[in-house]
């Protein structure tokens, strides 16, 4: 059986089965599985001590130390966390890294507390390998790429489509110099979430026309190449609408520092004179009431000097891949018709 065609894991993930990850918090942060919660059997400090003991004294000594560290009230609290979650989520499953000692011990303690559970065979390693195979080996869905000028409303259009993958949402980043939404997930978590979206796509999807990197995260090579070869749909939008969209998405009373810092990061590309112009417009805008009109100056200048030239050059290179251009409603109709004809 192919790695990507594992019926048991496919059902587990497509059913959005709640999962208890009993690995340490540091492991969970490095890469977690969709729909999983971290309720560790050992915290980071305890895991580090057991790991050192294993290297220096062997498995038996490490197991003994683990039981010494997690006993009494500590053990009771962790078992209660698991059983409370299982009560609230009766279909939940449990895993550790390989389906080994940690998840087996957790399930034993849970059974002793009155709830029958068995660990997922192969644990995180097996699930991760399965998800990665959806990107690297499995047949990829037929794609349309959705392009358009900055601020044209591509994300809004994607949200209105049933068959779409929002890469920026998965990456927790808007995909531009000003697009930092806060803390991004790990590369592994991003890949795992993308793999699940591919599994849900039913052979067809629409994605935004992204560059290879979104913030600090890289779109997996095979999928990115598949994207770049896909037909391109271009969302048309006038400047007034684009300014309105950017204002609503990026501007708030507390956003000046973030916007100003983002502007500093592209100052060399803008050039000294243009950077000074946009920077002064930005500062003046925040001295006025919070309206689109007050912020239209710096937004328009930034589009004109920075975003539009890049977009126009990229679009020119892709002229041969454009299959449709239109407004949001026209694009929604085009995709609906295309999907219907594909299913016939």
ZITATA-V820083 format. One record per run of one state. SS is the DSSP state (~ for helix, > for strand, _ for the rest). FROM is the first residue (numbers start at 1). TO is the last residue. Records with the same first field share a line. If there is no record, write none. Layout:
BEGIN
SS->FROM-TO + FROM-TO
END
This chain:
BEGIN
_->1-6 + 15-18 + 22-24 + 31-35 + 39-43 + 58-58 + 70-71 + 89-92 + 96-100 + 113-118 + 120-122 + 137-141 + 149-153 + 160-163 + 166-166 + 172-172 + 174-179 + 181-186 + 201-203 + 209-212 + 215-216 + 219-220 + 229-230 + 236-238 + 251-255 + 266-266 + 271-271 + 286-291 + 318-318 + 327-327 + 344-344
~->7-14 + 25-30 + 44-57 + 59-69 + 72-88 + 101-112 + 123-136 + 154-159 + 167-171 + 187-200 + 221-228 + 239-250 + 256-265 + 267-270 + 272-285 + 292-317 + 319-321 + 328-343
>->19-21 + 36-38 + 93-95 + 119-119 + 142-148 + 164-165 + 173-173 + 180-180 + 204-208 + 213-214 + 217-218 + 231-235 + 322-326
END
